Every structure is written in C-alpha cells, then in structure tokens.
Amino acid sequence: MSTTKPRVLTGDTPTGRLHLGHYVGSIENRLALQDQYDCYFLIANKHAFTTRADRPAEIRQSVVDIATDWLAVGIDPERSAMVLQSEVPAIDELTFFFSMLLPFNRVLRNPTLAQEIKDKDLGDKYPFGFPLYTVGQCADILAFRPQLVPVGEDQLPHLEMTREVARRFNQLYCGVDPQTEDADHLARGGLMPVIEPKLGRVKRLVGIGAPNAETGQLHKMSKSLNNAIFLSDDADTVRKKVMSMYTDPKRITGKEPGEVDPAKNPLWAFHETFNSDAPWLQEHRELYRAGKVGDVVVKKKLVEVLNDLIEPIRTRRKQFELRPDEVIEALRRGTRRANQVAEETLALAKQAMKQDYFARTLSIP
C-alpha cells in the first residue's frame, strides 16, 4: 500500500452488523476513495465497552461481523488497512494527552453524546468512559493524521471536537499562531491536521419505523431502535421489513394525499435514495400523489430495488463466513500497518510536548 497518497481515516463502533444507513452514510465514500487515498478503516471495539462492558463476547462477535461486512461490500485489504482499535496502543496514549486539551463541560456539550444518552436511556448512570470515548474519537482520527474523514451527519460534532483538539495542540506545542487558517496549520509547523469531513450522499437515512411520538420526526436508521435493514439480511427478511415499513398515516387514509414528503414517509425516502429508475419514480410519484397507486405497489418495487443492491453483498458475505481466518488475517495485516503510522504520530507528538525520553518500537508480526 502506497504511503504517498493523501490519507483517509474513518470507522465503525461494533454494535452489530452494518445496515443501509451505514452504506449511504459512509461506506459508498470509502469504496470510492480506495484508489485515490491511503485508507485506514477502524473498528472501534474499545468504544463499544462504553455501554456493553458486561458483554465482551458480543463485542467480539460484532468485530468479526463488521470486518466481514466490510469485505463483503468491497473493502479491499490490499488497498485499504482494516484496523482493530484495541491493538493500536498509541491511540490510548493520545487520548490521555488530548483529554487535557478539552474542558469537561465542552465534552458533555457534544450534541451527539447528549443524543446517545437520550436514545440509549442512560440517564445519569453511564460510566465515566462514555463521555471519554468522544475524546478517544479525536485520537482515533488524529493518530493517523488524515486529510479526509468520511462520516455520516451525526458524527459531525465529534469531528468538530477533533478539529478543536488539533488547533489547540498545534498552538500549544507547535507554536502555531491562533489566527492561522485551518488549512495552513501544517505549513505553519503544526503536527495535527485540522481535518475535513466528507459526508455521504445521504446525510441521515431514516429508519423503517414510526416517527418520534413527541416531535413527529422520523428516527434515523439504527439497530438499537429496531428499524434497520441490514446488508446481510436475506431476501425474504428484506421483503418482510419493507412490507411492514411505516408510511404517512395521512396518505394511508387517503384523506389528505398532498405532496409526497420523504421527510415524513420512509417509503419515498428509500426510493429516492436507492431507486435509480428515474422514469418509474416520476410516474409513480404522480400516481401516488393522486391516490391512484397504493403503498403495496410502491413497496413491492422497493423490495426489488433493495434486493438487487444487497444480493451481491450477502453472497460475498456467505463466502467470507466460510473463511473466518481470512477475515482475521485482513485485520491483522491492516492493524500492523496502522501501528507504523500511529507510532510515528505518537513519537512526533511526544517530541512536540517535550516528553520524548527514549525511542520505542511496536509491531504486530
């Protein structure tokens, strides 16, 4: 793998298999970037312990599931490093140093963190490690000093914290002037890039379930909310999920057909995201508005569209499921490469912080 290309870092927390929201939010971008960039894709298994420390076996299985999903969708370990977070110790050391650069109340104001506490009904009983993981995400990223970070929209608050950490580190330890433009930090002597996010073509894919009872807003697709279609779902499961998909009650009763609003109707949000047949979309959108075609017809078409997309992925996945050693080997090779980069970053960071007392080497055979 070439090291002369600009670098990309992104990843997933292992909470189960990947779904369509992951696909359009980030995976499509990862696949497209593999040739032009030096790609590092991280499985953040230590972050999974923030809410599931009592289920280590489940986390281990999720790691294998995500790595298998990555290979199934087309992540190529010859071109991209698949990295296991827990085996890159430099990330932990950087997390500690970075935690000194962020006020505690700033971490707790992270809107993604606040939303997760609400969605997971954690109240005030979450462990100290839960807010700490947001600092850990800064280290996940900056350990690789990437130019680009492909993410979904819900991760933007984490990336903004990462940008804050990079600025603060460069100003405090590298002498970068606070007035320096973000793009100029490296040229002015900074070590940490003030990274740029790359959003997927769909910022926030909605789930297949009903909206929030209080706000009327559709939930994003999530395993924890039981509203997801997984990339590993078989054809019949996809069919059942789509046919049970929530649709706008006003449209179902026929009292107020109105406009087709994807923000209120997951059925059309999915069609506009995954159905590339523009003539069909235009024709059936008009028929649907006029009440001349019902949900069943439109859902059956969506079943066809989604199964066409998912079929080659699940076929490849079954092949990798029969070769689990190949999945682990891809992680081993990628993590070995990742340690070379992260150890270099840590050594340079310690040098900037005047904590470089002696050299060390770390490698995975």
N, C-alpha and C positions, 0 to 999 in steps of 0.2 A: 504493500500500500504506500502510495506516494505521500511524502510529507511536505511537498512544495505547494500543494493546493491550499486554498483557504479552508479553515476548519469549521465544522458544524458539530454541535452537541445538542442532543435532546434525549428524552427518555420517558419511561412509564413507571409508576409505582405498581408493584404486583398485587393487585386486588382481585385478580381473576382474568379470564380470557378477554381479548380485545373485541370491541364492538364497532359498529358502523360510525359512531361518533368519533372514535379514535382514528378511523380510516380517513374521513374527510377533514378532521381537525389537524392531523399531523402526518399520518403515515404516507399519504399521497405525496406530500412535500419531501419526505425522506427518500422515497423511491426515486423521485425526480432529481434529487441532489447527489445521488451516489457517484455519478461520473465526474461532476464538476468540483466536488468538495471532498476533503478528507473527513469522513463522517465517523462520529462516535455516538452510539446509541446505548443509553444507560438503563439498566433495570435497577430501580432504586429500592432494593429489598430491605434496607435498614429503615427507610421511611415507613414501610408497611408495619413496622413494630409500634408505631405511634398509637395505633388503635387496635392492634391484634397481637400484642406481645404474648398473650396466652395461647396463640395458635401458630406456633412455629412451623409445624408440618404443613399447615395450609399455605403459609407464605412460601415455603419451599416448592410446593406444587404449583403455585401461581408463577413463580420464577420460571419453571420449566414450561408452563403454559404460554407465557408471553414470549419466551425465546422461540418456542415452536411456532407461534403465530407470526412472529417476525420473519422467520424463514419461509413460512407458507405464503405470506403476502409478496415476497420477493426481495427482502433484505438479503444482500449477498455478502457473506463473511469474507469473501476475497476482496471486496471493495470497501466494506464498512466494518468497523470494530463494534462487536456486540459486547457490552461491558457489564460486569456484575459489581455493583457499587460496594458491597461489603468486602471485596478483595482489592480495593484501591485505598489503602490507609491514608494516603496524602489528603484525601477528601475530608477525613475526620480531623486531621490537624488543621487544615484550612478553616473548617467550620468553627473550631475553637477561636482562632485568631479573628475571624470575621465577626464572631459574636460580640467582640469588643468594639466593633465599629458601628453597631446599631443599638439605639436606645430600646429598652424592653418595651416601652409603650408604643414605639414605632412598629415593632414586630406584631404586637397584638392589634394594631390598627389595619393590618393587612386584610383587605376585604375578602379575599379568597379563604383565608384562615377563618374569619368570622362566619362565612357561609358554610364552611365544612363543619364547624362546631354546631351550627344550627341543623344542617342536613342530617348529621350523624347523631343528633340529640345527645351531645356530650355534656351539655350544661357546664358546670364548673368542676367536673370530675376527670377531665382529661389529664394525662401525665405531663410533666414538665417537658418531655421530649416532643410533645405535639407542637407547641409554638417553635421549639428549637429546629424542627425539620425545615421551617421556612428559611432559616439561616443556612441549614445544610444544603438546600437547593441552590443557594448562591455559590456554595463551594462545589457542588456537583458541576455547575456550569464553568466557573472561573478556573477550576483545576485544569481545564482543557484550553483555556484562553481562546474561545471560538470567535469567529466573526459573525456567525449567524446561529439563531436558536429557533427552529420550527416548533411552534406550540399552538394550542387552542386558545381561544379568547380568555377562558377562565384562568389561564396561567399568567396573564399579563401583569397582575400585581406582584407575583413572585419575581418576574423579570425586572420590574421597576426597582424592587429591593436590590436585586443583583447589580443593577446599574449604579445605585446609590453606594453600594459597597465598593465597587470598582473605582468610582470617583474618590471616595474617602481614602481608600488605600493608596491610590496614586498621589493624592495631595499630601497625605501624612508621611508616607515612607519613600516616595519617589520625587518629591519636590515639584509636582505639577501645580501650576497656578490654578486657583479655584475658578478663574474666569475662562479657562481653556474650554473650547468646544469639545463635545464628546468625541467626535471623530478624530480629534487631534491629540488625544491623550497619549497614545503610543509614540507618536512622533515627538512629543514633548518630554519623553523619558518615562512615561508610565509603564507599569508592567501589566496591569489588568485592562483588557479592552472593555469599553463601555458598550456592551453587546447590543445587537439589534434583533428584535423578534421577527419571525416570518410566520404570519397567520395562514391557516388553511383556507381553501376556497369557501368553506362554510365555517363561520366563526363559532357557531354554537348549534349543533344538531339537537333538535328536540327529541324527547323520548316518545314511545308509542302510547303512553298512558294519559290519564286525565290531567288537566291543569291544576295548579295550586288552588285550593278551595278559597283561600283568602284573597289572593291577588288576581286570580283568573289567568295567570301566566303559565305557559307550558313549561314543565321541567326539562332540563337538559337530559340527554340520554345518560343513564347511569346504572351500573349493576346493582348498587345499593337501593335504588328506587324501583328495581324490578321492571324497568321499562326499556330494556335494551334488546337489540338484535345483534347477536354475536357473529363474528366472521367464521366461527366453527359450527354454527347452527346447521342442522341438516335441512333438506328441502321442505320436509313436512313441518318442522318446527317454524321455519320462516313463514310458511303459509298460515299456520295457526296464529302466529303473532300478528301478522298483517291483517288477517280477517277479524281479529279482536281489537284492532287499533282504534283508539279514541278518534271520533270525528266531532266537529262542532254540533252540539245539540240543535241549534237553530236550523242548521242545514238538514239534520235528520228529520225534524218535524215538518219541514217544508214551509213553515210559517214565514220565515224571512230568509230566502235563499241568498240574497245580497251578493256581495263580491266574495270570491274565493280568497280567503286570507290565510296564507301559510302560517302566520304567527298564531292563529287560533285552531288550525286544522293540520295535524301531523301528516295526514294522508297526502295533502298537496305539498307540504314542506319536503316530504320524501321524494315525491315525483319531481319537483323542481331541482332537487339535489342529485338524483340518481338516474332519472329517465332522460336519455339523450335524444329521444324521438320527438323533435320539436313540432312536426305537424300533428302528431297524436295529442300532444299536450295542448296545443292551441284549440283543436277541435273539441276535446273533451272538457277543457276548462269552460268553454262557452256552453256546452251541453249541461254541465254541472251547475253553472250559474242559473241556467234557465229551468232547472229541475227536470231535465229530460233524460238524465242518466243518474243512477244511484251510486251509493258508496260501494256496493258489491262489485260492480263492473270495474270501477277505478281501483279497488283493492286487488282484484284478480290480476290486473295489469301490473300493479306494483309487485306482486308476488313473482311474476315472471321476470321483471327487471332486476329485482334483488337476487333472485336465484342465479340469474345469468352472471351477475357480478361475483357472487360468493362461491359458486361451484368450483372454479379452478383453485381457489384458495383452500377450500376444505378438502379437495382432492390431494393437493400437495401436503396439507397438514397430516392427513392419514398416513402418507408415506413417511413423514418425519416421525410420527408417533411410533412407527415400527423400527426407527433407528435413533433411540434416545441418546446413545453415546455420541452421535454426530451433533446433536443439539448442545450437549455439554462441551464438546470439543470446540464448537464455534464460540461459546462463551469464554473458554479458557484462552483461546488464541487472541480474541479481542481484548480481554482483560489484561493479558500480558503486554499488548501494545499500549493500552491505556495507562498502565503503570509507568511506562517510559515517559509519557507526556506529563502525567500528573506529578511524578517525582521531580521532573525538571522545573515545573511551575513552583512546587513547594520549595525547592532549593533556591530559586530566584527570589521567592517571597521572603524566605528567611534571611537571605543576603540583604534585601532591601530593609528588613526590620532589624538588622544587625544581630541576628541570632544564628548565624552560620558558623558554628564552632568546629565542626568537622563533617567530612563528606560521608555519605552512606550509599549503599546500593540496595535495590529491592527488585526482585523479578519473580515471575511465575514460570516454572520450567515448561 
